[in-house]
């Protein structure tokens, strides 16, 4: 028998064990549609607030805006269910207040609040989700409980568990993997620099897209036995702090230049860049030609075929910046609930065990996720900026190409890179994958040999051996 209009409290109404939909139980306001509409309001509000021009694209502000949007959805459920149906869901006011307060605190106080919420938020959210599930079971008799609310509760539960695990693991990783070298302020953020060995010219290793200094674990020690070698982490990678604004090749090269100057690492330099790192050292050589004595392009990403200044500078201002910053903020938020750690457990080839674990730990952080997304959003600009180097004179240049992952188009582009210098050598490393030139000990030795060949050519002023 229907409980509508009988005066029987909703919480004491008979409950169908299977939660099946009974039209008579949704009379007096269609509670199912109210639940669906309220969740939709929350989702749309979260998206609109996160993209709103008055919300800063910084991670804390975007995350706070999303929480405020979801809070509006829960508030709508509490209000509309009371006014329009005979199944009031007053409990929904609690998650509305919780998310709204957390969101406003993040927007208002930023990092200070986030560091507290990283620890306090997950257990509080876990307790809240359990309580919400109990309240929904007691007070909501609708198909939406099973098909809409329970999945939402499951997502929130996973976020609580993942966020707690991520926070604990990051703290443990920080203790387990201490920073070698030093942090140096390059203007608003500090970058990690670690130099070993002695002699001139100094080799500066530039990791590929998404990588940082630990990825050079085979190459740096081997080079250090012959000359001074420096590894560093770009902004937001490894032990370096994140930077505000887009990190295209020009900005990365400028930061590296400041880092080397303030780190008391005088030139001349032999620059060695893997993958995207090739774009960055090409740009450095274009901007600071007197400091670069030689280069090694390790299966470099190919620059744009034609340098277009308007296209290159267009990525440094306007709406694209806001888009990339907001995308990076979303990536950082995903990392804070453990999603990046879950998806990013790669093997990293045959790196030494400690370095492999460092890479796994440091690539699971929010700073890494934000930097990785920004790097690939800036890829076109970086490619155009790298193409501005059209003449490397007679300085030694070795171009390494991964033989296992190449084709005619890539080979032609790599040959064009080799033509930048009259003293160059293009070497196809048979059997090597793109990542293997760095990660696999066998092929990392070939890469090391190429670096040392350039060092020897700089020292002796003799041409490179073909």
C-alpha positions as CSV (number, residue, x, y, z in Angstrom):
1,X,0.0,0.0,0.0
2,X,1.3,3.4,-0.9
3,X,2.5,5.6,2.0
4,X,1.8,8.9,0.1
5,X,-0.7,11.0,2.0
6,X,-1.1,8.4,4.9
7,X,1.0,10.3,7.4
8,X,3.5,7.5,7.8
9,X,7.0,9.0,8.0
10,X,9.1,8.3,4.9
11,X,11.9,6.8,6.9
12,X,9.5,4.1,8.3
13,X,8.0,3.3,4.9
14,X,8.3,-0.3,3.7
15,X,11.4,-0.7,1.6
16,X,11.5,-2.8,-1.5
17,X,14.6,-5.1,-1.1
18,X,15.5,-4.8,-4.7
19,X,15.0,-1.1,-4.9
20,X,12.7,-1.6,-7.9
21,X,10.9,1.4,-9.4
22,X,7.3,1.7,-8.3
23,X,5.4,4.7,-9.8
24,X,3.1,5.0,-6.8
25,X,6.1,5.7,-4.6
26,X,7.1,8.7,-6.7
27,X,3.8,10.5,-6.7
28,X,3.6,13.9,-5.2
29,X,6.5,15.6,-7.0
30,X,8.4,13.0,-9.0
31,X,11.4,12.7,-6.6
32,X,13.4,10.7,-9.2
33,X,13.4,13.6,-11.6
34,X,14.4,16.0,-8.8
35,X,17.4,13.8,-8.0
36,X,18.5,13.6,-11.6
37,X,18.0,17.3,-12.2
38,X,19.9,18.2,-9.0
39,X,22.9,16.1,-9.9
40,X,22.8,17.6,-13.4
41,X,22.8,21.1,-11.9
42,X,25.8,20.2,-9.8
43,X,27.8,18.9,-12.8
44,X,26.9,21.8,-15.1
45,X,27.7,24.3,-12.3
46,X,31.0,22.7,-11.6
47,X,32.0,22.8,-15.3
48,X,30.9,26.4,-15.7
49,X,32.6,27.7,-12.6
50,X,35.8,25.9,-13.4
51,X,35.9,27.6,-16.8
52,X,34.6,31.0,-15.6
53,X,36.9,33.9,-16.4
54,X,36.7,35.2,-12.9
55,X,38.1,32.0,-11.5
56,X,41.9,31.9,-11.7
57,X,43.3,28.9,-13.7
58,X,45.5,27.9,-10.7
59,X,44.8,24.4,-9.4
60,X,43.4,25.5,-6.0
61,X,41.0,27.9,-7.6
62,X,39.8,25.5,-10.2
63,X,39.4,22.7,-7.7
64,X,37.6,25.0,-5.3
65,X,35.2,26.1,-8.1
66,X,34.4,22.5,-9.0
67,X,33.6,21.8,-5.3
68,X,31.3,24.9,-5.2
69,X,29.5,23.7,-8.3
70,X,28.9,20.3,-6.8
71,X,27.8,22.0,-3.6
72,X,25.1,23.8,-5.6
73,X,23.8,20.4,-6.9
74,X,23.5,18.9,-3.4
75,X,21.8,22.2,-2.2
76,X,19.3,21.9,-5.1
77,X,18.5,18.4,-4.0
78,X,17.8,19.4,-0.4
79,X,15.7,22.4,-1.4
80,X,13.8,21.1,-4.4
81,X,12.9,17.8,-2.7
82,X,11.4,19.7,0.2
83,X,9.4,22.1,-1.9
84,X,8.3,19.8,-4.8
85,X,8.0,16.3,-3.4
86,X,6.8,14.3,-0.5
87,X,10.2,12.7,0.0
88,X,12.4,15.5,1.5
89,X,16.1,14.8,1.3
90,X,17.3,17.3,3.9
91,X,20.5,15.3,4.4
92,X,21.8,16.6,1.1
93,X,22.4,20.0,2.8
94,X,25.3,18.4,4.7
95,X,27.4,17.5,1.6
96,X,26.4,20.9,0.1
97,X,27.9,22.7,3.2
98,X,31.0,20.4,3.3
99,X,31.9,20.9,-0.4
100,X,31.0,24.6,-0.4
101,X,33.1,25.4,2.6
102,X,36.1,23.4,1.3
103,X,35.7,25.0,-2.1
104,X,35.6,28.6,-0.8
105,X,38.5,27.9,1.5
106,X,40.6,26.7,-1.4
107,X,39.7,29.7,-3.5
108,X,40.4,32.1,-0.6
109,X,43.5,30.6,0.9
110,X,45.0,28.3,-1.7
111,X,48.0,26.2,-0.9
112,X,47.8,26.6,2.9
113,X,44.3,25.1,3.0
114,X,45.1,22.5,0.4
115,X,48.0,21.1,2.5
116,X,45.6,20.6,5.4
117,X,42.8,19.2,3.2
118,X,45.3,16.7,1.7
119,X,45.4,15.0,5.2
120,X,42.0,15.9,6.7
121,X,39.9,15.7,3.6
122,X,40.0,12.0,2.7
123,X,38.9,10.6,6.0
124,X,36.3,13.3,6.4
125,X,35.0,12.6,2.9
126,X,35.0,8.8,3.6
127,X,32.9,9.3,6.7
128,X,30.5,11.7,4.9
129,X,30.0,9.2,2.0
130,X,29.0,6.4,4.4
131,X,26.6,8.7,6.2
132,X,25.1,9.9,2.9
133,X,24.5,6.3,1.7
134,X,22.7,5.5,5.0
135,X,20.5,8.6,4.7
136,X,19.7,8.0,1.1
137,X,18.7,4.4,1.9
138,X,16.4,5.6,4.7
139,X,14.8,8.6,3.0
140,X,14.8,8.0,-0.8
141,X,12.5,5.5,-2.5
142,X,13.3,6.0,-6.2
143,X,15.2,4.3,-9.0
144,X,17.7,7.2,-8.9
145,X,19.0,5.9,-5.6
146,X,20.5,2.8,-7.2
147,X,21.2,4.2,-10.7
148,X,22.4,7.7,-9.9
149,X,23.2,8.3,-6.2
150,X,25.0,5.0,-5.5
151,X,27.4,5.5,-8.5
152,X,28.1,9.0,-7.3
153,X,28.8,7.7,-3.8
154,X,31.1,5.1,-5.3
155,X,33.1,7.8,-7.1
156,X,33.4,9.9,-3.9
157,X,34.4,6.8,-2.0
158,X,37.2,6.0,-4.5
159,X,38.3,9.7,-4.3
160,X,38.5,9.5,-0.5
161,X,40.5,6.3,-0.5
162,X,42.7,7.3,-3.4
163,X,43.4,10.8,-2.0
164,X,44.4,9.4,1.4
165,X,46.7,6.8,-0.2
166,X,48.2,9.4,-2.4
167,X,49.0,11.8,0.5
168,X,50.6,9.0,2.6
169,X,52.6,7.7,-0.3
170,X,53.9,11.2,-1.3
171,X,55.1,11.8,2.3
172,X,56.8,8.4,2.3
173,X,58.4,9.0,-1.1
174,X,59.7,12.3,0.0
175,X,61.6,10.6,2.8
176,X,62.7,7.7,0.7
177,X,64.2,9.7,-2.2
178,X,66.3,12.5,-0.9
179,X,67.4,15.2,-3.4
180,X,70.9,15.2,-4.8
181,X,72.4,18.5,-5.7
182,X,70.7,21.8,-4.9
183,X,67.6,24.0,-5.5
184,X,68.3,27.3,-7.2
185,X,65.8,30.2,-7.6
186,X,65.4,31.1,-11.3
187,X,62.8,33.8,-10.7
188,X,59.6,32.8,-8.8
189,X,60.4,29.1,-8.6
190,X,63.4,26.9,-7.8
191,X,64.9,24.3,-10.1
192,X,66.9,21.2,-9.1
193,X,70.5,21.1,-10.4
194,X,73.0,18.3,-9.8
195,X,76.5,18.4,-11.3
196,X,79.2,15.7,-11.0
197,X,82.6,15.1,-12.5
198,X,85.2,17.7,-13.6
199,X,86.6,19.1,-16.8
200,X,85.5,21.1,-19.7
201,X,83.3,21.4,-21.7
202,X,80.4,20.8,-19.3
203,X,77.7,18.4,-20.5
204,X,74.1,19.4,-19.7
205,X,71.6,16.7,-20.1
206,X,68.0,17.6,-21.0
207,X,65.5,14.7,-20.4
208,X,62.6,14.1,-22.7
209,X,59.0,14.9,-22.4
210,X,57.6,14.1,-19.0
211,X,61.0,12.9,-17.7
212,X,63.5,14.3,-15.2
213,X,67.0,13.9,-14.1
214,X,66.7,10.3,-12.7
215,X,65.9,9.2,-16.3
216,X,69.6,9.9,-17.1
217,X,70.9,7.4,-14.5
218,X,72.9,5.4,-17.0
219,X,74.3,8.3,-18.9
220,X,75.3,10.9,-16.3
221,X,77.7,8.8,-14.2
222,X,79.4,7.5,-17.4
223,X,79.9,11.0,-18.8
224,X,81.1,12.2,-15.3
225,X,84.1,9.9,-15.6
226,X,85.4,12.1,-18.5
227,X,84.1,15.6,-17.9
228,X,81.7,17.7,-15.8
229,X,78.1,16.8,-16.3
230,X,74.9,18.5,-15.0
231,X,71.4,17.1,-14.8
232,X,68.4,19.2,-13.9
233,X,64.7,19.0,-13.6
234,X,62.4,21.3,-15.5
235,X,59.7,23.1,-13.5
236,X,57.3,20.7,-11.7
237,X,59.4,17.7,-12.4
238,X,61.5,15.6,-10.0
239,X,62.6,17.9,-7.2
240,X,61.9,21.2,-9.0
241,X,59.1,23.5,-8.0
242,X,56.2,24.2,-10.4
243,X,56.2,27.5,-12.4
244,X,53.4,29.8,-13.1
245,X,52.5,30.3,-16.8
246,X,53.2,28.1,-19.9
247,X,56.5,26.3,-20.2
248,X,57.3,26.4,-23.9
249,X,60.8,25.9,-25.3
250,X,61.8,29.6,-25.0
251,X,60.8,29.7,-21.4
252,X,62.5,26.4,-20.6
253,X,65.7,27.6,-22.3
254,X,65.6,30.9,-20.4
255,X,65.1,29.1,-17.1
256,X,68.0,26.8,-17.9
257,X,70.2,29.7,-18.7
258,X,69.4,31.4,-15.4
259,X,69.9,28.1,-13.6
260,X,73.4,27.5,-15.0
261,X,74.4,31.1,-14.3
262,X,73.2,31.2,-10.7
263,X,74.4,27.6,-10.2
264,X,78.0,28.7,-11.1
265,X,78.2,26.4,-14.1
266,X,80.2,28.4,-16.7
267,X,80.2,27.4,-20.3
268,X,81.0,26.3,-22.9
269,X,78.3,23.6,-22.8
270,X,77.7,20.4,-24.7
271,X,73.9,20.1,-24.7
272,X,72.3,16.6,-25.0
273,X,68.5,16.4,-25.3
274,X,66.2,13.4,-25.6
275,X,62.9,13.6,-27.4
276,X,61.2,16.9,-26.4
277,X,64.5,17.7,-24.8
278,X,65.9,18.1,-28.3
279,X,63.5,21.0,-29.0
280,X,64.7,22.7,-25.8
281,X,68.4,22.5,-26.5
282,X,67.9,23.6,-30.1
283,X,66.1,26.7,-28.8
284,X,68.9,27.2,-26.2
285,X,71.5,27.1,-28.9
286,X,69.5,29.7,-30.9
287,X,69.1,32.0,-28.0
288,X,72.6,31.7,-26.5
289,X,74.8,30.6,-29.3
290,X,78.1,31.7,-27.7
291,X,77.5,29.4,-24.8
292,X,77.0,26.2,-26.8
293,X,80.0,24.3,-28.1
294,X,78.3,21.2,-29.3
295,X,75.0,19.2,-29.2
296,X,73.7,15.7,-29.2
297,X,70.1,15.2,-30.4
298,X,68.8,11.9,-29.0
299,X,66.0,10.8,-31.2
300,X,64.8,14.4,-30.9
301,X,61.2,15.4,-31.6
302,X,61.3,17.0,-35.0
303,X,60.9,20.8,-35.0
304,X,58.3,22.5,-37.2
305,X,59.3,22.6,-40.8
306,X,58.9,26.3,-41.0
307,X,59.4,28.9,-38.2
308,X,56.3,31.1,-37.9
309,X,56.9,33.8,-35.2
310,X,53.2,34.6,-34.9
311,X,52.3,31.0,-34.4
312,X,55.1,30.6,-31.8
313,X,54.3,33.6,-29.8
314,X,50.5,33.0,-29.9
315,X,50.9,30.3,-27.3
316,X,52.3,32.7,-24.8
317,X,49.3,34.8,-24.2
318,X,45.5,34.9,-24.3
319,X,42.9,32.2,-24.2
320,X,45.3,29.3,-24.9
321,X,47.2,30.0,-21.7
322,X,43.9,29.9,-19.8
323,X,43.0,26.6,-21.5
324,X,46.3,25.0,-20.9
325,X,46.5,26.2,-17.3
326,X,43.0,24.9,-16.5
327,X,43.8,21.5,-18.2
328,X,46.9,21.3,-16.1
329,X,44.9,22.1,-13.0
330,X,42.5,19.3,-13.7
331,X,45.5,16.9,-14.2
332,X,46.9,18.0,-10.8
333,X,43.5,17.4,-9.2
334,X,43.4,13.9,-10.7
335,X,46.8,13.2,-9.3
336,X,45.8,14.2,-5.8
337,X,43.2,11.5,-5.7
338,X,45.7,8.9,-6.8
339,X,44.5,8.5,-10.4
340,X,47.9,9.4,-12.0
341,X,49.7,6.9,-9.6
342,X,47.2,4.2,-10.7
343,X,47.7,4.8,-14.4
344,X,51.3,5.8,-14.4
345,X,53.1,2.7,-13.1
346,X,55.4,2.1,-16.1
347,X,58.5,-0.1,-16.1
348,X,61.0,2.6,-17.3
349,X,63.1,0.0,-19.2
350,X,66.2,-1.1,-17.5
351,X,67.0,1.9,-15.3
352,X,69.0,1.1,-12.1
353,X,66.5,0.0,-9.4
354,X,66.8,3.1,-7.2
355,X,66.5,5.5,-10.2
356,X,63.5,3.6,-11.6
357,X,61.7,3.9,-8.2
358,X,62.5,7.6,-8.1
359,X,60.9,8.1,-11.5
360,X,57.8,6.1,-10.5
361,X,57.4,8.1,-7.3
362,X,58.0,11.5,-8.8
363,X,55.8,11.0,-11.8
364,X,52.8,10.3,-9.6
365,X,52.6,13.8,-8.1
366,X,50.2,16.6,-8.8
367,X,53.0,18.9,-9.9
368,X,54.2,16.3,-12.4
369,X,50.7,15.8,-13.9
370,X,50.2,19.6,-14.3
371,X,53.6,20.0,-15.9
372,X,53.2,17.0,-18.2
373,X,49.9,18.3,-19.6
374,X,51.3,21.8,-20.1
375,X,54.4,20.5,-21.9
376,X,52.3,18.7,-24.5
377,X,49.9,21.6,-24.9
378,X,53.0,23.7,-25.6
379,X,54.4,21.2,-28.1
380,X,53.5,23.1,-31.3
381,X,54.9,26.4,-29.9
382,X,58.1,24.6,-28.8
383,X,58.5,23.0,-32.2
384,X,58.2,26.3,-34.0
385,X,60.7,28.0,-31.6
386,X,63.2,25.1,-32.0
387,X,63.0,25.6,-35.8
388,X,64.5,29.1,-35.5
389,X,67.9,27.5,-35.2
390,X,68.9,27.2,-38.9
391,X,72.7,27.2,-38.7
392,X,74.9,25.6,-36.1
393,X,78.1,26.4,-38.1
394,X,80.9,23.9,-37.8
395,X,80.2,23.0,-34.1
396,X,80.1,19.2,-33.5
397,X,76.6,17.8,-33.7
398,X,75.5,14.1,-33.3
399,X,72.0,13.1,-34.2
400,X,70.9,9.7,-32.8
401,X,67.9,8.0,-34.3
402,X,66.1,5.0,-32.7
403,X,66.3,2.3,-35.4
404,X,63.4,0.2,-34.0
405,X,60.9,3.1,-34.2
406,X,61.6,5.1,-37.3
407,X,60.3,5.6,-40.8
408,X,61.2,7.5,-43.9
409,X,59.6,10.7,-42.7
410,X,61.3,10.7,-39.4
411,X,64.7,9.8,-41.0
412,X,64.3,12.7,-43.4
413,X,63.6,15.1,-40.5
414,X,66.6,13.7,-38.6
415,X,68.8,14.1,-41.6
416,X,67.7,17.8,-41.8
417,X,68.7,18.2,-38.2
418,X,72.1,16.8,-39.0
419,X,72.5,19.4,-41.8
420,X,72.4,22.2,-39.2
421,X,76.2,21.8,-38.8
422,X,79.0,21.1,-41.3
423,X,80.6,18.9,-38.5
424,X,77.8,16.4,-37.9
425,X,77.1,12.7,-37.7
426,X,73.7,11.1,-38.1
427,X,73.7,7.6,-36.4
428,X,70.8,5.2,-36.6
429,X,71.0,2.9,-33.6
430,X,69.6,-0.4,-34.8
431,X,67.3,-2.2,-32.4
432,X,66.9,0.7,-30.1
433,X,63.5,2.1,-29.2
434,X,62.9,5.8,-28.6
435,X,62.9,5.3,-24.8
436,X,65.6,2.6,-24.9
437,X,68.3,5.1,-26.0
438,X,68.0,6.5,-22.4
439,X,66.5,3.7,-20.3
440,X,68.1,0.5,-21.5
441,X,71.7,0.1,-20.4
442,X,72.8,-1.4,-23.8
443,X,71.6,1.5,-25.8
444,X,72.4,4.1,-23.2
445,X,76.1,3.2,-23.7
446,X,75.7,4.2,-27.4
447,X,74.2,7.5,-26.3
448,X,77.0,8.1,-23.8
449,X,79.5,7.4,-26.6
450,X,77.9,10.0,-28.8
451,X,78.1,12.6,-26.0
452,X,81.7,11.9,-25.4
453,X,82.5,12.0,-29.1
454,X,81.2,15.6,-29.1
455,X,83.2,16.4,-26.0
456,X,86.3,15.1,-27.7
457,X,85.6,17.0,-30.8
458,X,85.2,20.2,-28.8
459,X,88.5,19.6,-26.9
460,X,90.6,18.7,-29.9
461,X,88.8,20.9,-32.6
462,X,88.9,17.8,-34.8
463,X,85.9,16.8,-36.9
464,X,83.6,14.2,-35.7
465,X,84.1,10.6,-36.9
466,X,81.2,9.7,-39.2
